[in-house]
Amino acid sequence: MSFLTRLNPARSLFFRVFLWFWLATFLIFMSSTWLVQQLDSGVKYRPLKPNQAKNLHQVARKFQYQIDKHDVDLNKYAFQMSKRNRFWLVLVDAETSKVIFGLKKEQLKTRQLLEQFDEESSALMIETQGKVYIGPSSIVKNQKAYLLYTANNQPGGSLRVIRHEYPGLFLFFLILFSGGLCYLFVRSLLKPVIQLQRASRRMAKGDLAARVGSASNRLDEIGQLGRDFNLMSEKVEILLNGQKRLLADISHELRSPLARLQLSIGIAQQQPLELHSTDSQLALDRIEKEANQIESMIAQVLMLSKLDSQEAVLNKQNISFEQLMLPIINDANFEAKQRGKNIQYNAQVSCDLFVDAQLLTSAIENVIRNAIHYSNDNIQVSVIQYKKTIVWSIKDDGKGMEEQQLSRVFEPFYRSSTARDRNSGGVGLGLAIAYRAVKQHQGDLTARNIDNGGLEVSISIPIDSISQGIIS
């Protein structure tokens, strides 16, 4: 039963392709046969070429010479000549118009065709049933005339002969040959599919390192599928491992403010009554600060989780470039002045944007605040349109970063400082949120060190995401 199950075309790609192949072959064969019958009688007559006429004349003259000199038996000598040459001879009695040598009894159609000619007929090349007959040419023995033909297979060799004379054997050969080809074809498809199946099963069992092997090296669509599977499994592995690290980092980050919050509450509760009002107020202020910090961190984590989701929905709307950037620059100038620093702003773009204004504002603000924090004195913010992209460039004159850290600066909870002190600049979520916000707009966020010191962060958004207006 298991063998019969494998023969079910619904469950076997090999037999499905095999049956479709033979159905197509059958339909083509039937339509071709009908068309040939409609357009062609199956017999072709062609005039002889000079070399064919010469060869026929030589064969007839040689045959006649042997008859005149040695009085040979016609059938025996025709057999000997056929055996010595690449062609064979056909003899027809001119008086009775019957074939006496060279054709089998079952070749009735060819017999009837050749028996239509007589001594007065011009020699022709006759193509029928996969064979070529050239003649007739007259020979005489004992004052009795015979018609001589030379015969050969049409171009196509033995296969053509088998097709016409042994149709059953030809059909078996076709089935065997096509079955072998189908097996090789389907095997080339099934082998990579089996690799994909095994890799997916390993991944379903929790093996995140499962990858497709040699199938991913193919150049066709199956190879592309294998490469896509490897890329998918790699992304899933990175995502799940990142989630584990994210949870560990969140618990680490939340532990410190919560501990300080509990300590402040304890201090507030243990204060003497005569000092309660002043110290209690300080403790409560501290509680409020830490609680706000926890709320901010949780909000950032939720935002990061939302942007990491493939189902994130953007609230896009039309907004002018100036309307987007003016509040950002005003807030940045205020913050920079409080720190004794200066922001230089230059924009060469005047257009309307179709973006999630809140999300994009958050991304740009995070990058500018990071530059303010790490700069010495000056921050440069410039915006230009380059080809089909709008580019924000934020430069600071700080110390920059180590090259190996540039590729990780947009990872959640990553800090350039190995010490996890909050004075090194937030909890490491601002740039990660900015990176994902830009990606949601089909843009890119990159960081590079400036030659004379400092860091440059670039935000680029393709023009496809922007309703362009007039560019100044």
Summary of the structure (lengths in Angstrom):
residues: 472
radius of gyration: 45.8
end to end distance: 77.7
largest distance: 157.2
contacts: 1326
relative contact order: 0.06
helix: 56%
strand: 18%
